Amino acid sequence: MRRLEKAQIIGRKLDELYPETPIPLSHSDPYTLLVAVMLSAQTTDKKVNEVTPALFEIASSPKEMASLEESEILEIIKEIGLAPTKSKNLKKMANQIIDAGGEVFPDWEFLESLAGVGHKTAGVVMSQAFGIPAFPVDTHIHRLASRWGLSNGKSIDKTERDLKSVFEKETWNKRHLQIIFFGREYCPALRHDLERCPICSWAASKKRIRDEMRK
């Protein structure tokens, strides 16, 4: 089966399972989404959503965040992975946004220039806050794209290019969320029975199934 045909079948299955794709991180605008996504690195969305209400109560804008000391930010987000680094980046990022006019705006170069913001985080903000087609690839998506034979899995960048080539551009913003949802519900990294998976069971190669079932 060609990759394009396989992607079309996978897309229909994902649409069936996840017709709605709510953003799993609590936020109220592009800035709070940016903060939440930045905090989610090496941390579960659930933990981020437990921490951000207290943070956003006192710092829901770049100006308010910049007015805080790093130690104050750290005290609020201390249960988040890499909290000391993220505290430093949040304050620096807030000042960078203020210097750029005080608002988060949809520009790749601007977003990726911010402290603690990489290509994936920028992609989430572009797609989910501004509706601009993007295909942010996290570890879930990278793993599933490889399992399903949609990418060779050699790098995140390669996976992003491969997925963009097989899924229609107008579906990218929902597809990346659907694949994340599917990975969490059906397709875990460890102890995954590919033969019983709604997609891996037919999309993964026989070799991939054998190799993973040995782990």
LOKOLTOR-573128 format. One line per 4 residues: their letters; for each residue x, y, z of C-alpha. Coordinates in Angstrom, 3 decimals, padded with zeros to 6 digits. Each point is the difference from the previous one (the first is absolute). Layout:
N
a) X Y Z ~ ...
***
This chain:
215
mrrl) 000.000 000.000 000.000 ~ 001.386 003.407 -000.958 ~ 000.634 002.532 002.765 ~ -002.545 002.440 -001.408
ekaq) -002.736 -002.644 -000.089 ~ 000.904 -001.148 003.494 ~ -000.155 003.590 001.287 ~ -003.458 000.469 -001.513
iigr) -001.323 -003.091 001.802 ~ 001.666 001.071 003.242 ~ -001.522 003.467 -000.383 ~ -003.496 -001.434 -000.352
klde) 000.537 -002.170 003.094 ~ 001.237 002.980 002.015 ~ -002.981 002.100 -001.124 ~ -002.288 -002.797 001.136
lype) 001.659 -000.310 003.410 ~ 000.615 003.712 000.621 ~ -002.471 002.193 -001.913 ~ 000.730 002.795 002.478
tpip) 003.553 001.028 000.849 ~ -000.002 002.216 003.105 ~ 003.369 001.410 001.007 ~ 001.018 -001.974 003.116
lshs) 001.781 002.950 001.635 ~ -002.122 002.570 001.840 ~ 000.504 003.526 -001.339 ~ -001.904 003.174 -000.847
dpyt) 002.005 001.634 -002.786 ~ 003.142 -000.465 -002.143 ~ 002.320 001.112 002.818 ~ -001.393 -002.376 002.634
llva) 000.028 -002.821 -002.561 ~ 003.648 000.775 -000.753 ~ 000.848 -000.151 003.710 ~ -001.918 -003.245 000.497
vmls) 001.633 -001.699 -002.977 ~ 003.438 001.126 001.138 ~ -000.666 -001.420 003.469 ~ -001.195 -003.315 -001.459
aqtt) 003.465 -001.095 -001.157 ~ 000.887 -003.191 001.922 ~ -003.174 000.462 002.070 ~ -003.528 -001.333 -000.399
dkkv) -002.799 002.287 -001.152 ~ -001.872 -000.970 003.158 ~ 002.792 001.323 002.224 ~ 000.264 003.205 -002.052
nevt) -003.745 000.573 000.369 ~ 000.338 -000.448 003.764 ~ 002.714 002.645 000.217 ~ -001.017 002.702 -002.495
palf) -003.174 001.289 001.730 ~ 002.075 001.388 002.881 ~ 002.570 001.377 -002.424 ~ -002.542 001.641 -002.288
eias) -001.881 001.467 002.950 ~ 002.920 002.340 000.603 ~ 001.772 -000.048 -003.374 ~ -002.268 -000.502 -003.003
spke) 001.811 002.584 -002.130 ~ 003.632 000.638 -000.948 ~ 000.021 003.219 002.067 ~ -001.201 -001.814 003.124
masl) 002.446 -002.879 -000.521 ~ 002.922 002.366 -000.505 ~ -000.829 001.744 003.292 ~ 000.545 -003.224 001.960
eese) 003.314 -001.195 001.361 ~ 001.276 -003.319 -001.338 ~ -000.295 -001.394 003.522 ~ -003.699 000.900 000.109
ilei) -000.636 -001.755 -003.316 ~ 002.013 -003.010 001.148 ~ -001.996 -000.317 003.206 ~ -003.219 -000.289 -002.018
ikei) 001.279 -002.423 -002.650 ~ 002.435 -002.006 002.169 ~ -001.867 -003.287 -000.628 ~ 000.560 000.350 -003.751
glap) 002.953 -001.770 -001.614 ~ 003.026 002.266 -000.575 ~ -001.679 002.683 002.115 ~ 003.130 002.125 000.707
tksk) 000.838 000.332 -003.697 ~ -003.616 000.631 -000.925 ~ -000.327 002.715 002.666 ~ 002.988 001.807 -001.476
nlkk) -001.365 -000.394 -003.530 ~ -003.491 001.209 000.925 ~ 001.340 003.275 001.347 ~ 002.378 000.486 -002.924
manq) -002.717 -000.928 -002.502 ~ -002.402 002.522 001.554 ~ 002.583 002.782 -000.400 ~ 000.678 -001.040 -003.595
iida) -003.725 000.195 -000.809 ~ -000.228 003.440 001.660 ~ 002.963 001.200 -002.065 ~ -001.773 -001.259 -003.144
ggev) -003.185 001.940 000.759 ~ -001.589 -001.892 002.870 ~ -002.038 -002.551 -001.933 ~ 000.567 -003.524 -001.309
fpdw) -000.450 000.083 -003.764 ~ 000.044 -002.706 -002.699 ~ 003.528 000.133 -001.345 ~ 002.313 -003.032 -000.019
efle) 003.221 001.993 000.350 ~ -001.384 002.035 002.905 ~ -001.356 -003.006 001.881 ~ 003.139 -002.107 -000.452
slag) 002.152 002.910 001.214 ~ -001.684 -000.053 003.414 ~ 001.745 -001.560 002.988 ~ -001.004 -003.623 000.513
vghk) -001.996 -000.161 -003.229 ~ 001.013 -002.525 -002.645 ~ -001.517 -000.916 -003.346 ~ -002.562 -002.376 001.496
tagv) -001.275 002.522 002.555 ~ -000.179 002.682 -002.677 ~ -001.940 -002.427 -002.206 ~ -002.589 -000.657 002.690
vmsq) -000.564 003.729 000.492 ~ -000.172 000.678 -003.747 ~ -002.495 -002.811 -000.569 ~ -002.157 000.122 003.114
afgi) 000.059 003.693 000.889 ~ 000.016 001.474 -003.510 ~ -001.371 -002.776 -002.231 ~ 003.059 000.009 -002.243
pafp) 000.725 -003.487 -001.420 ~ 002.875 -001.654 001.854 ~ 000.872 -003.542 001.032 ~ 001.759 000.133 003.372
vdth) 001.718 -003.339 000.625 ~ 000.474 -001.179 003.576 ~ 001.260 -003.376 001.208 ~ -003.468 -001.589 -000.321
ihrl) -000.346 001.051 -003.628 ~ 003.611 -000.887 -000.822 ~ -000.486 -003.504 001.413 ~ -003.341 -000.663 -001.678
asrw) 001.088 001.310 -003.398 ~ 002.862 -002.479 000.124 ~ -002.185 -002.896 001.172 ~ -002.519 000.683 -002.744
glsn) 002.642 000.189 -002.701 ~ -000.783 003.634 -000.847 ~ 003.580 001.066 000.777 ~ 003.299 -001.748 000.597
gksi) 000.220 001.620 003.423 ~ 003.597 001.184 -000.393 ~ -000.690 003.535 001.224 ~ -002.830 002.237 001.181
dkte) 000.555 002.316 -002.968 ~ -000.207 -002.893 -002.473 ~ -003.175 -001.290 001.660 ~ -001.591 003.450 -000.291
rdlk) 000.832 000.222 -003.704 ~ -001.263 -003.526 -000.646 ~ -003.316 000.566 001.793 ~ -000.564 003.291 -001.802
svfe) 000.497 -001.817 -003.295 ~ -002.651 -002.678 000.633 ~ -002.708 001.936 001.879 ~ -001.922 002.818 -001.662
ketw) 001.061 003.439 001.215 ~ -003.460 000.934 001.235 ~ 000.067 -003.017 002.371 ~ 003.404 000.621 001.586
nkrh) -001.248 001.971 003.021 ~ -002.452 -002.687 001.078 ~ 002.139 -002.970 -001.101 ~ 002.838 000.754 002.362
lqii) -002.427 000.134 002.943 ~ -001.841 -003.137 -001.157 ~ 003.259 -001.949 -000.177 ~ 000.945 001.176 003.511
ffgr) -003.423 -001.059 001.316 ~ 000.314 -003.375 -001.747 ~ 003.479 -000.566 001.387 ~ -001.157 000.639 003.540
eycp) -003.114 -002.174 -000.277 ~ 001.085 -002.882 -002.223 ~ 003.689 000.127 -000.862 ~ 002.357 000.375 003.011
alrh) 003.768 -000.042 -000.324 ~ 000.522 -003.078 002.176 ~ -001.709 -003.407 000.172 ~ -002.169 000.780 -003.009
dler) -001.769 -002.892 -001.700 ~ 000.240 001.101 -003.615 ~ -002.109 -002.926 -001.180 ~ -002.989 001.292 001.987
cpic) 000.477 003.693 -000.807 ~ -002.736 001.492 -002.245 ~ 002.646 001.459 -002.317 ~ 003.346 -001.705 000.681
swaa) -001.579 -003.421 -000.576 ~ -000.255 000.692 -003.738 ~ 002.189 003.068 -000.599 ~ 003.213 -001.252 001.639
skkr) 002.246 -002.340 -001.945 ~ 000.240 -003.632 001.073 ~ 003.639 000.614 000.913 ~ -000.923 003.018 002.147
irde) -002.666 -002.038 001.800 ~ 002.448 -002.861 000.639 ~ 002.758 002.325 001.190 ~ -002.212 001.923 002.417
mrk) -001.753 -003.084 001.344 ~ 003.402 -001.354 001.077 ~ 000.632 002.978 002.297
***
